[in-house]
Amino acid sequence: MGVTIYTKDGCPHCQAAKEHFSRQNIDYTEINISEDKGKIDELVKVAGVRKVPVIVEGDKVTVGFNGGG
């Protein structure tokens, strides 16, 4: 099961999510919607929102990041 994190530039919650997964030694794929605007439609399809971070772990989709707690 892979982890995908949708992010955007300058988002502190996105940065915290990436740091959390790195500390846990969990590999993740980052999709930065600031760098690839074409992924915004994909984000909306996956999560139903235009907010980041969105964390996708298998079938589980989490909008936002609360510090890994």
PDB file of N, CA, C, O and CB in Angstrom:
ATOM      1  N   MET A   1       0.851  -1.181   0.000  1.00  0.00           N
ATOM      2  CA  MET A   1       0.000   0.000   0.000  1.00  0.00           C
ATOM      3  C   MET A   1       0.891   1.237   0.000  1.00  0.00           C
ATOM      4  O   MET A   1       1.691   1.427   0.916  1.00  0.00           O
ATOM      5  CB  MET A   1      -0.965   0.002   1.227  1.00  0.00           C
ATOM      6  N   GLY A   2       0.757   2.068  -1.013  1.00  0.00           N
ATOM      7  CA  GLY A   2       1.552   3.270  -1.102  1.00  0.00           C
ATOM      8  C   GLY A   2       0.844   4.456  -0.478  1.00  0.00           C
ATOM      9  O   GLY A   2      -0.372   4.446  -0.284  1.00  0.00           O
ATOM     10  N   VAL A   3       1.618   5.467  -0.172  1.00  0.00           N
ATOM     11  CA  VAL A   3       1.082   6.707   0.380  1.00  0.00           C
ATOM     12  C   VAL A   3       1.337   7.808  -0.638  1.00  0.00           C
ATOM     13  O   VAL A   3       2.442   7.939  -1.165  1.00  0.00           O
ATOM     14  CB  VAL A   3       1.730   7.052   1.772  1.00  0.00           C
ATOM     15  N   THR A   4       0.311   8.589  -0.904  1.00  0.00           N
ATOM     16  CA  THR A   4       0.427   9.756  -1.774  1.00  0.00           C
ATOM     17  C   THR A   4      -0.020  10.969  -0.978  1.00  0.00           C
ATOM     18  O   THR A   4      -1.048  10.937  -0.302  1.00  0.00           O
ATOM     19  CB  THR A   4      -0.423   9.591  -3.085  1.00  0.00           C
ATOM     20  N   ILE A   5       0.768  12.045  -1.065  1.00  0.00           N
ATOM     21  CA  ILE A   5       0.423  13.284  -0.383  1.00  0.00           C
ATOM     22  C   ILE A   5       0.299  14.389  -1.425  1.00  0.00           C
ATOM     23  O   ILE A   5       1.260  14.706  -2.126  1.00  0.00           O
ATOM     24  CB  ILE A   5       1.487  13.648   0.701  1.00  0.00           C
ATOM     25  N   TYR A   6      -0.890  14.969  -1.520  1.00  0.00           N
ATOM     26  CA  TYR A   6      -1.101  16.133  -2.374  1.00  0.00           C
ATOM     27  C   TYR A   6      -0.718  17.355  -1.564  1.00  0.00           C
ATOM     28  O   TYR A   6      -1.189  17.532  -0.440  1.00  0.00           O
ATOM     29  CB  TYR A   6      -2.585  16.224  -2.887  1.00  0.00           C
ATOM     30  N   THR A   7       0.136  18.201  -2.128  1.00  0.00           N
ATOM     31  CA  THR A   7       0.663  19.362  -1.424  1.00  0.00           C
ATOM     32  C   THR A   7       0.601  20.592  -2.320  1.00  0.00           C
ATOM     33  O   THR A   7       0.246  20.511  -3.496  1.00  0.00           O
ATOM     34  CB  THR A   7       2.107  19.107  -0.958  1.00  0.00           C
ATOM     35  N   LYS A   8       0.960  21.742  -1.730  1.00  0.00           N
ATOM     36  CA  LYS A   8       1.204  22.953  -2.516  1.00  0.00           C
ATOM     37  C   LYS A   8       2.335  23.718  -1.846  1.00  0.00           C
ATOM     38  O   LYS A   8       2.617  23.527  -0.663  1.00  0.00           O
ATOM     39  CB  LYS A   8      -0.091  23.840  -2.636  1.00  0.00           C
ATOM     40  N   ASP A   9       2.969  24.573  -2.606  1.00  0.00           N
ATOM     41  CA  ASP A   9       4.083  25.367  -2.090  1.00  0.00           C
ATOM     42  C   ASP A   9       3.618  26.247  -0.937  1.00  0.00           C
ATOM     43  O   ASP A   9       2.529  26.819  -0.981  1.00  0.00           O
ATOM     44  CB  ASP A   9       4.699  26.231  -3.206  1.00  0.00           C
ATOM     45  N   GLY A  10       4.458  26.351   0.101  1.00  0.00           N
ATOM     46  CA  GLY A  10       4.193  27.253   1.212  1.00  0.00           C
ATOM     47  C   GLY A  10       3.182  26.756   2.228  1.00  0.00           C
ATOM     48  O   GLY A  10       2.775  27.520   3.103  1.00  0.00           O
ATOM     49  N   CYS A  11       2.766  25.506   2.142  1.00  0.00           N
ATOM     50  CA  CYS A  11       1.755  24.955   3.055  1.00  0.00           C
ATOM     51  C   CYS A  11       2.440  24.303   4.260  1.00  0.00           C
ATOM     52  O   CYS A  11       3.092  23.269   4.112  1.00  0.00           O
ATOM     53  CB  CYS A  11       0.851  23.920   2.319  1.00  0.00           C
ATOM     54  N   PRO A  12       2.296  24.901   5.460  1.00  0.00           N
ATOM     55  CA  PRO A  12       2.975  24.327   6.627  1.00  0.00           C
ATOM     56  C   PRO A  12       2.424  22.955   7.019  1.00  0.00           C
ATOM     57  O   PRO A  12       3.168  22.116   7.528  1.00  0.00           O
ATOM     58  CB  PRO A  12       2.857  25.272   7.804  1.00  0.00           C
ATOM     59  N   HIS A  13       1.139  22.717   6.791  1.00  0.00           N
ATOM     60  CA  HIS A  13       0.562  21.416   7.127  1.00  0.00           C
ATOM     61  C   HIS A  13       1.062  20.341   6.171  1.00  0.00           C
ATOM     62  O   HIS A  13       1.246  19.188   6.559  1.00  0.00           O
ATOM     63  CB  HIS A  13      -0.972  21.482   7.094  1.00  0.00           C
ATOM     64  N   CYS A  14       1.279  20.727   4.926  1.00  0.00           N
ATOM     65  CA  CYS A  14       1.853  19.799   3.946  1.00  0.00           C
ATOM     66  C   CYS A  14       3.272  19.409   4.369  1.00  0.00           C
ATOM     67  O   CYS A  14       3.640  18.234   4.339  1.00  0.00           O
ATOM     68  CB  CYS A  14       1.865  20.434   2.523  1.00  0.00           C
ATOM     69  N   GLN A  15       4.052  20.404   4.760  1.00  0.00           N
ATOM     70  CA  GLN A  15       5.425  20.153   5.200  1.00  0.00           C
ATOM     71  C   GLN A  15       5.435  19.251   6.423  1.00  0.00           C
ATOM     72  O   GLN A  15       6.255  18.337   6.513  1.00  0.00           O
ATOM     73  CB  GLN A  15       6.147  21.474   5.508  1.00  0.00           C
ATOM     74  N   ALA A  16       4.535  19.497   7.362  1.00  0.00           N
ATOM     75  CA  ALA A  16       4.466  18.666   8.575  1.00  0.00           C
ATOM     76  C   ALA A  16       4.100  17.232   8.224  1.00  0.00           C
ATOM     77  O   ALA A  16       4.645  16.297   8.811  1.00  0.00           O
ATOM     78  CB  ALA A  16       3.441  19.243   9.573  1.00  0.00           C
ATOM     79  N   ALA A  17       3.196  17.044   7.286  1.00  0.00           N
ATOM     80  CA  ALA A  17       2.805  15.690   6.880  1.00  0.00           C
ATOM     81  C   ALA A  17       3.988  14.961   6.261  1.00  0.00           C
ATOM     82  O   ALA A  17       4.238  13.797   6.576  1.00  0.00           O
ATOM     83  CB  ALA A  17       1.628  15.737   5.884  1.00  0.00           C
ATOM     84  N   LYS A  18       4.714  15.638   5.386  1.00  0.00           N
ATOM     85  CA  LYS A  18       5.879  15.005   4.753  1.00  0.00           C
ATOM     86  C   LYS A  18       6.934  14.644   5.799  1.00  0.00           C
ATOM     87  O   LYS A  18       7.517  13.561   5.749  1.00  0.00           O
ATOM     88  CB  LYS A  18       6.490  15.941   3.684  1.00  0.00           C
ATOM     89  N   GLU A  19       7.175  15.545   6.736  1.00  0.00           N
ATOM     90  CA  GLU A  19       8.156  15.268   7.794  1.00  0.00           C
ATOM     91  C   GLU A  19       7.715  14.086   8.647  1.00  0.00           C
ATOM     92  O   GLU A  19       8.542  13.258   9.029  1.00  0.00           O
ATOM     93  CB  GLU A  19       8.360  16.510   8.680  1.00  0.00           C
ATOM     94  N   HIS A  20       6.426  13.998   8.950  1.00  0.00           N
ATOM     95  CA  HIS A  20       5.889  12.894   9.746  1.00  0.00           C
ATOM     96  C   HIS A  20       6.174  11.558   9.068  1.00  0.00           C
ATOM     97  O   HIS A  20       6.697  10.638   9.697  1.00  0.00           O
ATOM     98  CB  HIS A  20       4.374  13.069   9.964  1.00  0.00           C
ATOM     99  N   PHE A  21       5.834  11.450   7.798  1.00  0.00           N
ATOM    100  CA  PHE A  21       6.038  10.188   7.092  1.00  0.00           C
ATOM    101  C   PHE A  21       7.524   9.872   6.954  1.00  0.00           C
ATOM    102  O   PHE A  21       7.917   8.709   7.037  1.00  0.00           O
ATOM    103  CB  PHE A  21       5.379  10.236   5.711  1.00  0.00           C
ATOM    104  N   SER A  22       8.350  10.888   6.744  1.00  0.00           N
ATOM    105  CA  SER A  22       9.795  10.668   6.668  1.00  0.00           C
ATOM    106  C   SER A  22      10.344  10.141   7.990  1.00  0.00           C
ATOM    107  O   SER A  22      11.151   9.212   8.003  1.00  0.00           O
ATOM    108  CB  SER A  22      10.513  11.966   6.282  1.00  0.00           C
ATOM    109  N   ARG A  23       9.904  10.737   9.111  1.00  0.00           N
ATOM    110  CA  ARG A  23      10.352  10.274  10.439  1.00  0.00           C
ATOM    111  C   ARG A  23       9.930   8.833  10.713  1.00  0.00           C
ATOM    112  O   ARG A  23      10.626   8.096  11.412  1.00  0.00           O
ATOM    113  CB  ARG A  23       9.793  11.188  11.535  1.00  0.00           C
ATOM    114  N   GLN A  24       8.784   8.440  10.156  1.00  0.00           N
ATOM    115  CA  GLN A  24       8.277   7.080  10.347  1.00  0.00           C
ATOM    116  C   GLN A  24       8.888   6.103   9.335  1.00  0.00           C
ATOM    117  O   GLN A  24       8.532   4.925   9.305  1.00  0.00           O
ATOM    118  CB  GLN A  24       6.748   7.066  10.231  1.00  0.00           C
ATOM    119  N   ASN A  25       9.810   6.608   8.510  1.00  0.00           N
ATOM    120  CA  ASN A  25      10.421   5.806   7.444  1.00  0.00           C
ATOM    121  C   ASN A  25       9.387   5.205   6.507  1.00  0.00           C
ATOM    122  O   ASN A  25       9.522   4.066   6.058  1.00  0.00           O
ATOM    123  CB  ASN A  25      11.263   4.698   8.043  1.00  0.00           C
ATOM    124  N   ILE A  26       8.350   5.987   6.218  1.00  0.00           N
ATOM    125  CA  ILE A  26       7.307   5.568   5.288  1.00  0.00           C
ATOM    126  C   ILE A  26       7.521   6.323   3.983  1.00  0.00           C
ATOM    127  O   ILE A  26       7.487   7.553   3.948  1.00  0.00           O
ATOM    128  CB  ILE A  26       5.871   5.831   5.872  1.00  0.00           C
ATOM    129  N   ASP A  27       7.741   5.569   2.918  1.00  0.00           N
ATOM    130  CA  ASP A  27       7.908   6.192   1.611  1.00  0.00           C
ATOM    131  C   ASP A  27       6.582   6.769   1.145  1.00  0.00           C
ATOM    132  O   ASP A  27       5.522   6.188   1.381  1.00  0.00           O
ATOM    133  CB  ASP A  27       8.449   5.178   0.583  1.00  0.00           C
ATOM    134  N   TYR A  28       6.649   7.889   0.497  1.00  0.00           N
ATOM    135  CA  TYR A  28       5.433   8.506  -0.032  1.00  0.00           C
ATOM    136  C   TYR A  28       5.751   9.153  -1.377  1.00  0.00           C
ATOM    137  O   TYR A  28       6.899   9.463  -1.695  1.00  0.00           O
ATOM    138  CB  TYR A  28       4.855   9.556   0.966  1.00  0.00           C
ATOM    139  N   THR A  29       4.698   9.339  -2.141  1.00  0.00           N
ATOM    140  CA  THR A  29       4.784  10.067  -3.394  1.00  0.00           C
ATOM    141  C   THR A  29       4.130  11.418  -3.177  1.00  0.00           C
ATOM    142  O   THR A  29       2.996  11.498  -2.707  1.00  0.00           O
ATOM    143  CB  THR A  29       4.108   9.284  -4.568  1.00  0.00           C
ATOM    144  N   GLU A  30       4.841  12.474  -3.518  1.00  0.00           N
ATOM    145  CA  GLU A  30       4.292  13.823  -3.377  1.00  0.00           C
ATOM    146  C   GLU A  30       3.769  14.303  -4.720  1.00  0.00           C
ATOM    147  O   GLU A  30       4.450  14.189  -5.740  1.00  0.00           O
ATOM    148  CB  GLU A  30       5.359  14.803  -2.828  1.00  0.00           C
ATOM    149  N   ILE A  31       2.563  14.838  -4.714  1.00  0.00           N
ATOM    150  CA  ILE A  31       2.005  15.492  -5.892  1.00  0.00           C
ATOM    151  C   ILE A  31       1.772  16.943  -5.510  1.00  0.00           C
ATOM    152  O   ILE A  31       0.857  17.260  -4.750  1.00  0.00           O
ATOM    153  CB  ILE A  31       0.672  14.795  -6.383  1.00  0.00           C
ATOM    154  N   ASN A  32       2.610  17.819  -6.046  1.00  0.00           N
ATOM    155  CA  ASN A  32       2.558  19.240  -5.713  1.00  0.00           C
ATOM    156  C   ASN A  32       1.685  19.947  -6.746  1.00  0.00           C
ATOM    157  O   ASN A  32       2.072  20.084  -7.907  1.00  0.00           O
ATOM    158  CB  ASN A  32       3.994  19.864  -5.666  1.00  0.00           C
ATOM    159  N   ILE A  33       0.509  20.395  -6.318  1.00  0.00           N
ATOM    160  CA  ILE A  33      -0.421  21.033  -7.256  1.00  0.00           C
ATOM    161  C   ILE A  33       0.020  22.442  -7.636  1.00  0.00           C
ATOM    162  O   ILE A  33      -0.517  23.012  -8.585  1.00  0.00           O
ATOM    163  CB  ILE A  33      -1.817  21.080  -6.655  1.00  0.00           C
ATOM    164  N   SER A  34       0.982  23.017  -6.923  1.00  0.00           N
ATOM    165  CA  SER A  34       1.549  24.305  -7.329  1.00  0.00           C
ATOM    166  C   SER A  34       2.418  24.127  -8.565  1.00  0.00           C
ATOM    167  O   SER A  34       2.475  25.006  -9.425  1.00  0.00           O
ATOM    168  CB  SER A  34       2.370  24.930  -6.180  1.00  0.00           C
ATOM    169  N   GLU A  35       3.089  22.996  -8.648  1.00  0.00           N
ATOM    170  CA  GLU A  35       3.991  22.721  -9.759  1.00  0.00           C
ATOM    171  C   GLU A  35       3.272  22.068 -10.935  1.00  0.00           C
ATOM    172  O   GLU A  35       3.698  22.208 -12.081  1.00  0.00           O
ATOM    173  CB  GLU A  35       5.128  21.834  -9.295  1.00  0.00           C
ATOM    174  N   ASP A  36       2.184  21.356 -10.654  1.00  0.00           N
ATOM    175  CA  ASP A  36       1.440  20.654 -11.703  1.00  0.00           C
ATOM    176  C   ASP A  36      -0.047  20.952 -11.546  1.00  0.00           C
ATOM    177  O   ASP A  36      -0.789  20.181 -10.938  1.00  0.00           O
ATOM    178  CB  ASP A  36       1.704  19.118 -11.647  1.00  0.00           C
ATOM    179  N   LYS A  37      -0.462  22.075 -12.100  1.00  0.00           N
ATOM    180  CA  LYS A  37      -1.866  22.510 -11.957  1.00  0.00           C
ATOM    181  C   LYS A  37      -2.843  21.497 -12.535  1.00  0.00           C
ATOM    182  O   LYS A  37      -4.011  21.479 -12.148  1.00  0.00           O
ATOM    183  CB  LYS A  37      -2.073  23.860 -12.641  1.00  0.00           C
ATOM    184  N   GLY A  38      -2.388  20.659 -13.448  1.00  0.00           N
ATOM    185  CA  GLY A  38      -3.239  19.631 -14.031  1.00  0.00           C
ATOM    186  C   GLY A  38      -3.687  18.595 -13.018  1.00  0.00           C
ATOM    187  O   GLY A  38      -4.653  17.871 -13.259  1.00  0.00           O
ATOM    188  N   LYS A  39      -3.005  18.515 -11.897  1.00  0.00           N
ATOM    189  CA  LYS A  39      -3.354  17.532 -10.855  1.00  0.00           C
ATOM    190  C   LYS A  39      -4.481  18.016  -9.946  1.00  0.00           C
ATOM    191  O   LYS A  39      -4.968  17.245  -9.119  1.00  0.00           O
ATOM    192  CB  LYS A  39      -2.130  17.211 -10.011  1.00  0.00           C
ATOM    193  N   ILE A  40      -4.907  19.275 -10.080  1.00  0.00           N
ATOM    194  CA  ILE A  40      -5.982  19.786  -9.232  1.00  0.00           C
ATOM    195  C   ILE A  40      -7.268  19.001  -9.479  1.00  0.00           C
ATOM    196  O   ILE A  40      -7.967  18.647  -8.529  1.00  0.00           O
ATOM    197  CB  ILE A  40      -6.213  21.291  -9.492  1.00  0.00           C
ATOM    198  N   ASP A  41      -7.584  18.727 -10.740  1.00  0.00           N
ATOM    199  CA  ASP A  41      -8.785  17.935 -11.044  1.00  0.00           C
ATOM    200  C   ASP A  41      -8.692  16.539 -10.431  1.00  0.00           C
ATOM    201  O   ASP A  41      -9.688  16.003  -9.946  1.00  0.00           O
ATOM    202  CB  ASP A  41      -8.987  17.827 -12.566  1.00  0.00           C
ATOM    203  N   GLU A  42      -7.503  15.958 -10.456  1.00  0.00           N
ATOM    204  CA  GLU A  42      -7.286  14.640  -9.845  1.00  0.00           C
ATOM    205  C   GLU A  42      -7.521  14.716  -8.333  1.00  0.00           C
ATOM    206  O   GLU A  42      -8.147  13.832  -7.748  1.00  0.00           O
ATOM    207  CB  GLU A  42      -5.848  14.125 -10.144  1.00  0.00           C
ATOM    208  N   LEU A  43      -7.015  15.775  -7.715  1.00  0.00           N
ATOM    209  CA  LEU A  43      -7.205  15.982  -6.279  1.00  0.00           C
ATOM    210  C   LEU A  43      -8.687  16.042  -5.932  1.00  0.00           C
ATOM    211  O   LEU A  43      -9.134  15.400  -4.981  1.00  0.00           O
ATOM    212  CB  LEU A  43      -6.503  17.270  -5.824  1.00  0.00           C
ATOM    213  N   VAL A  44      -9.446  16.811  -6.702  1.00  0.00           N
ATOM    214  CA  VAL A  44     -10.888  16.943  -6.453  1.00  0.00           C
ATOM    215  C   VAL A  44     -11.588  15.596  -6.634  1.00  0.00           C
ATOM    216  O   VAL A  44     -12.491  15.257  -5.870  1.00  0.00           O
ATOM    217  CB  VAL A  44     -11.510  18.000  -7.399  1.00  0.00           C
ATOM    218  N   LYS A  45     -11.176  14.838  -7.634  1.00  0.00           N
ATOM    219  CA  LYS A  45     -11.783  13.526  -7.876  1.00  0.00           C
ATOM    220  C   LYS A  45     -11.497  12.565  -6.723  1.00  0.00           C
ATOM    221  O   LYS A  45     -12.372  11.803  -6.310  1.00  0.00           O
ATOM    222  CB  LYS A  45     -11.266  12.932  -9.196  1.00  0.00           C
ATOM    223  N   VAL A  46     -10.275  12.604  -6.210  1.00  0.00           N
ATOM    224  CA  VAL A  46      -9.863  11.699  -5.129  1.00  0.00           C
ATOM    225  C   VAL A  46     -10.490  12.093  -3.795  1.00  0.00           C
ATOM    226  O   VAL A  46     -10.979  11.238  -3.056  1.00  0.00           O
ATOM    227  CB  VAL A  46      -8.340  11.687  -5.000  1.00  0.00           C
ATOM    228  N   ALA A  47     -10.473  13.404  -3.488  1.00  0.00           N
ATOM    229  CA  ALA A  47     -10.837  13.852  -2.142  1.00  0.00           C
ATOM    230  C   ALA A  47     -12.132  14.648  -2.070  1.00  0.00           C
ATOM    231  O   ALA A  47     -12.694  14.820  -0.988  1.00  0.00           O
ATOM    232  CB  ALA A  47      -9.739  14.678  -1.586  1.00  0.00           C
ATOM    233  N   GLY A  48     -12.608  15.130  -3.204  1.00  0.00           N
ATOM    234  CA  GLY A  48     -13.824  15.936  -3.196  1.00  0.00           C
ATOM    235  C   GLY A  48     -13.616  17.354  -2.707  1.00  0.00           C
ATOM    236  O   GLY A  48     -14.584  18.070  -2.451  1.00  0.00           O
ATOM    237  N   VAL A  49     -12.368  17.771  -2.574  1.00  0.00           N
ATOM    238  CA  VAL A  49     -12.041  19.123  -2.098  1.00  0.00           C
ATOM    239  C   VAL A  49     -10.869  19.678  -2.898  1.00  0.00           C
ATOM    240  O   VAL A  49     -10.181  18.960  -3.624  1.00  0.00           O
ATOM    241  CB  VAL A  49     -11.705  19.114  -0.576  1.00  0.00           C
ATOM    242  N   ARG A  50     -10.669  20.984  -2.738  1.00  0.00           N
ATOM    243  CA  ARG A  50      -9.518  21.646  -3.354  1.00  0.00           C
ATOM    244  C   ARG A  50      -8.560  22.135  -2.268  1.00  0.00           C
ATOM    245  O   ARG A  50      -7.908  23.166  -2.431  1.00  0.00           O
ATOM    246  CB  ARG A  50      -9.977  22.830  -4.250  1.00  0.00           C
ATOM    247  N   LYS A  51      -8.478  21.399  -1.168  1.00  0.00           N
ATOM    248  CA  LYS A  51      -7.609  21.751  -0.048  1.00  0.00           C
ATOM    249  C   LYS A  51      -6.446  20.768  -0.005  1.00  0.00           C
ATOM    250  O   LYS A  51      -6.545  19.645  -0.499  1.00  0.00           O
ATOM    251  CB  LYS A  51      -8.394  21.745   1.302  1.00  0.00           C
ATOM    252  N   VAL A  52      -5.363  21.202   0.583  1.00  0.00           N
ATOM    253  CA  VAL A  52      -4.236  20.318   0.842  1.00  0.00           C
ATOM    254  C   VAL A  52      -3.791  20.514   2.281  1.00  0.00           C
ATOM    255  O   VAL A  52      -4.087  21.561   2.856  1.00  0.00           O
ATOM    256  CB  VAL A  52      -3.067  20.587  -0.146  1.00  0.00           C
ATOM    257  N   PRO A  53      -3.110  19.586   2.880  1.00  0.00           N
ATOM    258  CA  PRO A  53      -2.712  18.329   2.260  1.00  0.00           C
ATOM    259  C   PRO A  53      -3.868  17.331   2.203  1.00  0.00           C
ATOM    260  O   PRO A  53      -4.794  17.362   3.013  1.00  0.00           O
ATOM    261  CB  PRO A  53      -1.542  17.724   3.017  1.00  0.00           C
ATOM    262  N   VAL A  54      -3.774  16.466   1.231  1.00  0.00           N
ATOM    263  CA  VAL A  54      -4.632  15.292   1.161  1.00  0.00           C
ATOM    264  C   VAL A  54      -3.700  14.104   1.149  1.00  0.00           C
ATOM    265  O   VAL A  54      -2.779  14.022   0.336  1.00  0.00           O
ATOM    266  CB  VAL A  54      -5.583  15.312  -0.104  1.00  0.00           C
ATOM    267  N   ILE A  55      -3.955  13.174   2.072  1.00  0.00           N
ATOM    268  CA  ILE A  55      -3.109  11.998   2.215  1.00  0.00           C
ATOM    269  C   ILE A  55      -3.930  10.782   1.811  1.00  0.00           C
ATOM    270  O   ILE A  55      -5.007  10.532   2.352  1.00  0.00           O
ATOM    271  CB  ILE A  55      -2.562  11.857   3.676  1.00  0.00           C
ATOM    272  N   VAL A  56      -3.399  10.028   0.848  1.00  0.00           N
ATOM    273  CA  VAL A  56      -4.077   8.832   0.354  1.00  0.00           C
ATOM    274  C   VAL A  56      -3.227   7.628   0.732  1.00  0.00           C
ATOM    275  O   VAL A  56      -2.080   7.493   0.306  1.00  0.00           O
ATOM    276  CB  VAL A  56      -4.311   8.898  -1.198  1.00  0.00           C
ATOM    277  N   GLU A  57      -3.821   6.752   1.548  1.00  0.00           N
ATOM    278  CA  GLU A  57      -3.162   5.515   1.970  1.00  0.00           C
ATOM    279  C   GLU A  57      -4.087   4.368   1.578  1.00  0.00           C
ATOM    280  O   GLU A  57      -5.044   4.067   2.291  1.00  0.00           O
ATOM    281  CB  GLU A  57      -2.852   5.510   3.528  1.00  0.00           C
ATOM    282  N   GLY A  58      -3.802   3.729   0.446  1.00  0.00           N
ATOM    283  CA  GLY A  58      -4.689   2.676  -0.041  1.00  0.00           C
ATOM    284  C   GLY A  58      -6.054   3.258  -0.353  1.00  0.00           C
ATOM    285  O   GLY A  58      -6.169   4.165  -1.178  1.00  0.00           O
ATOM    286  N   ASP A  59      -7.088   2.749   0.296  1.00  0.00           N
ATOM    287  CA  ASP A  59      -8.457   3.235   0.106  1.00  0.00           C
ATOM    288  C   ASP A  59      -8.818   4.378   1.050  1.00  0.00           C
ATOM    289  O   ASP A  59      -9.896   4.961   0.932  1.00  0.00           O
ATOM    290  CB  ASP A  59      -9.434   2.099   0.298  1.00  0.00           C
ATOM    291  N   LYS A  60      -7.930   4.701   1.982  1.00  0.00           N
ATOM    292  CA  LYS A  60      -8.203   5.738   2.974  1.00  0.00           C
ATOM    293  C   LYS A  60      -7.727   7.100   2.477  1.00  0.00           C
ATOM    294  O   LYS A  60      -6.566   7.261   2.100  1.00  0.00           O
ATOM    295  CB  LYS A  60      -7.529   5.396   4.312  1.00  0.00           C
ATOM    296  N   VAL A  61      -8.635   8.077   2.479  1.00  0.00           N
ATOM    297  CA  VAL A  61      -8.307   9.442   2.055  1.00  0.00           C
ATOM    298  C   VAL A  61      -8.515  10.363   3.262  1.00  0.00           C
ATOM    299  O   VAL A  61      -9.598  10.411   3.845  1.00  0.00           O
ATOM    300  CB  VAL A  61      -9.197   9.899   0.820  1.00  0.00           C
ATOM    301  N   THR A  62      -7.450  11.094   3.623  1.00  0.00           N
ATOM    302  CA  THR A  62      -7.508  12.024   4.751  1.00  0.00           C
ATOM    303  C   THR A  62      -7.257  13.429   4.237  1.00  0.00           C
ATOM    304  O   THR A  62      -6.253  13.687   3.572  1.00  0.00           O
ATOM    305  CB  THR A  62      -6.475  11.645   5.854  1.00  0.00           C
ATOM    306  N   VAL A  63      -8.171  14.334   4.548  1.00  0.00           N
ATOM    307  CA  VAL A  63      -8.004  15.745   4.185  1.00  0.00           C
ATOM    308  C   VAL A  63      -7.444  16.459   5.400  1.00  0.00           C
ATOM    309  O   VAL A  63      -8.042  16.436   6.476  1.00  0.00           O
ATOM    310  CB  VAL A  63      -9.360  16.397   3.713  1.00  0.00           C
ATOM    311  N   GLY A  64      -6.291  17.097   5.221  1.00  0.00           N
ATOM    312  CA  GLY A  64      -5.652  17.800   6.327  1.00  0.00           C
ATOM    313  C   GLY A  64      -4.671  16.907   7.057  1.00  0.00           C
ATOM    314  O   GLY A  64      -4.586  15.704   6.809  1.00  0.00           O
ATOM    315  N   PHE A  65      -3.932  17.525   7.963  1.00  0.00           N
ATOM    316  CA  PHE A  65      -2.941  16.805   8.761  1.00  0.00           C
ATOM    317  C   PHE A  65      -2.913  17.430  10.135  1.00  0.00           C
ATOM    318  O   PHE A  65      -2.768  18.645  10.273  1.00  0.00           O
ATOM    319  CB  PHE A  65      -1.526  16.838   8.098  1.00  0.00           C
ATOM    320  N   ASN A  66      -3.053  16.589  11.164  1.00  0.00           N
ATOM    321  CA  ASN A  66      -3.130  17.100  12.535  1.00  0.00           C
ATOM    322  C   ASN A  66      -1.900  16.745  13.358  1.00  0.00           C
ATOM    323  O   ASN A  66      -1.975  16.653  14.583  1.00  0.00           O
ATOM    324  CB  ASN A  66      -4.368  16.563  13.220  1.00  0.00           C
ATOM    325  N   GLY A  67      -0.783  16.548  12.697  1.00  0.00           N
ATOM    326  CA  GLY A  67       0.444  16.266  13.425  1.00  0.00           C
ATOM    327  C   GLY A  67       0.710  14.788  13.641  1.00  0.00           C
ATOM    328  O   GLY A  67       1.589  14.428  14.423  1.00  0.00           O
ATOM    329  N   GLY A  68      -0.013  13.951  12.979  1.00  0.00           N
ATOM    330  CA  GLY A  68       0.229  12.516  13.072  1.00  0.00           C
ATOM    331  C   GLY A  68      -0.389  11.860  14.274  1.00  0.00           C
ATOM    332  O   GLY A  68      -0.137  10.684  14.534  1.00  0.00           O
ATOM    333  N   GLY A  69      -1.199  12.597  15.020  1.00  0.00           N
ATOM    334  CA  GLY A  69      -1.801  12.050  16.214  1.00  0.00           C
ATOM    335  C   GLY A  69      -3.037  11.390  15.958  1.00  0.00           C
ATOM    336  O   GLY A  69      -3.665  10.874  16.883  1.00  0.00           O
TER     337      GLY A  69
END
